[in-house]
Amino acid sequence: MISGWTDPVPQDQVDPARINKEWLAYHESGHAVACYFLLIKFDCVSIEPGPSYLAGVLGMKPADGDREKRDRMLALYAGRAVEKYRTGGKWDHTGAGPDLEQAHRIACDLCNGEGSRASALEGQMEKAATRFVEEHRSEIESLAPVLEREKCLPWRKVKDAIRAARKVGPEK
């Protein structure tokens, strides 16, 4: 899982009426589009709460190796970068807390626990995610409404939506 809460969320604490599905769809689309371009395969992206998450990109294999870990960090920051982009920098990133925690753990792992190096890496990856979102705005803007409408999209539908935004036909 790349987004949402990593600890189980009691269903009686999740009020679906209070969840802004449009905001959530854009946030998760940022993650999904980053995964697509970074070649991080996943099973589906969902904005429906599950037994242990509010929403997320689900079914990814664990990152292996430094390159995959850096790519995962960029994908983790992409949801927050979409929020920042859509609100002109004035965003409530509390929903990105678990993403930031995961990115921090990866940075610490990559930097052998050296805090200042890990912080620098986190800053670099957040800037890279911001650039990524700016470069792939059309794909995110294309995917988010589909995700909001359908609630859960398998990998293939994500690929088709991104390819449509890029004016490329569906993969055969």
ZIRAQUI-V527111 format. One record per pair of residues at least 24 apart in sequence whose ideal C-beta (glycine too) atoms are under 7 Angstrom apart, sorted by the first residue. I is the first residue (numbers start at 1). GAP is how many residues later the second one is. If there is no record, write none. Layout:
i=[I;I]
gap=[GAP;GAP]
This chain:
i=[1;1;1;1;2;2;2;2;2;2;2;3;3;3;3;3;3;3;3;3;4;4;4;4;4;5;5;5;6;8;8;9;9;9;14;14;21;21;22;24;25;25;25;26;26;26;26;27;27;27;27;28;28;28;28;28;29;29;29;29;29;30;30;30;30;30;30;31;31;31;31;32;32;32;33;33;33;33;33;34;34;34;34;35;36;36;36;37;38;38;38;40;40;40;41;42;43;43;44;44;44;44;45;45;45;46;46;47;47;47;48;48;66;69;69;69;70;72;73;73;73;73;74;74;74;74;76;76;77;77;77;77;78;78;78;81;81;81;82;82;84;85;85;138;139;139]
gap=[52;55;56;57;29;54;55;58;73;74;97;24;25;28;52;53;54;76;95;96;49;50;51;52;94;48;49;93;92;43;44;40;43;45;35;40;26;127;126;31;119;122;123;56;60;114;118;52;55;56;68;27;28;29;51;119;53;111;114;115;118;48;49;51;52;103;110;26;44;47;48;25;111;126;103;106;107;110;129;40;41;44;98;40;122;123;126;99;33;36;37;31;32;35;114;113;111;112;108;109;110;111;102;108;113;105;106;100;101;104;103;104;44;37;40;41;55;34;30;33;34;52;51;54;55;58;26;27;26;48;49;52;51;54;55;48;49;52;51;58;46;48;49;27;26;27]
